[in-house]
Amino acid sequence: MINNNNSIKIGLIGFGHWAKEAYLPILLNRKDTEIIGVSAKTDKTLNSAKSLIGNTVKLFKDYRDLLKHPEIDAVFIGLPYKNSSPIIIDSIEAHKHIFVEPPLYLGNKFIYANNLISDQKISFHIDLELNYLPVINRCEQLLKSNKFGKILKSKIELQVDWSKGWSNDILEIKNNVINLSTWYISLIDLFSYSDIGYVKYIESKKNTYDIGSILLEYTDGYSGEWKFNLRNCPNTNIQFELFFADGIIKCDLLSGSLQYQYQNKELETEHHEAQNPIFGFAGMQESINQFINSIFLPKTNLFNLDKYKNIKNTHSKLYNYCNIQQPD
C-alpha cells in the first residue's frame, strides 16, 4: 500500500555495480520514491549503501527480512540470474511490486508466478530498457499508422567489446551470449504477433561464438536477426531495422536518430533521444519511469511475464540448439 505522502518506499535486493550505477542515481533524484532498505550479504556492501543513501536506511543481510518490512512497497532485484529465481518468488508472495533484471529462469514456477502476479495485481516489471527508448516508441507509432504494410522481418546489430574478459571455454561463451541476447531478442519480439517457432545460433567463423548471429523465425512468417560482435568494437553501437512490405525503418538506439520510408515516399529523418543524463544504459530512466508510474496507474503497459513468454521459449530453444543445460 502506497503511504499517505505518495512516496513509494523501495527496498534494494543486491547492491552491486549496477544498483549503484543505474538504480541509485535515478531513484534518489525522484520526488516520488524513497529507498528505505537494502539487502546485501556483506558488511562492506551494507556500509557502502549506508554511506551513499544515508544513515536512516535499514540494512539487512537476509533479503527475507527486508521483504517482511511492512513499509516497503516495492523491491528492485539487481542480482545475477543464478541467484534471483527464489527471491522473485518470495517477493511476489510477500505482495511487493517488483522490478527485476533479466534473464529470468523460473523453471516450473513460471506459471505459478504469473498467476500469482495477476491475482495480487502487483506491478511486475522486467528491466528490458531498450524497449522503452523514445526511438522505439516512435517505431511502434509508425507501425500503427498502417502506412508500411505487413511487417516482414527485423534486424538488430550490436557492436561492443564486452567479451574481452571472458574465458575461452566455448560453452561458457555460448551461455554468456544466450543470456545477453535477452535485451536484443526482446526488441525483435516486440514487433511480433505470434509465437516463436525456430531459432538458430551461427558463429561468423569456426569457434568465434562471440561474433555471429541469432536467427529467429515466428509461426506467422515474421523473422528476426540479432547480429553481434562482442569482441572488437570499443565504441558501443546498436542499430535496429524493421522491414515491411511497403517500407523500412532504421534507427540508432543510442543516438535516437530515425529514418523511415514508405510507399515510395521521400526518406524522412527524425531524432528521439533517450532521457538524459544516462545512468547505466540508455533507456534506464524510461524503464524505471514505466515501473513507478505503473504502481500509481495500474493499467500502465509493463514488460511482464506474459510478454516474457516468447523470450523464455527462445532461450530454451537456444540452449537446446547449443546442447547446453538450461538454468533452472
Order of alpha helices (4+ residues) and beta strands (2+ residues): beta-alpha-beta-alpha-beta-alpha-beta-alpha-beta-alpha-beta-alpha-beta-alpha-alpha-beta-beta-beta-beta-beta-beta-beta-alpha-alpha
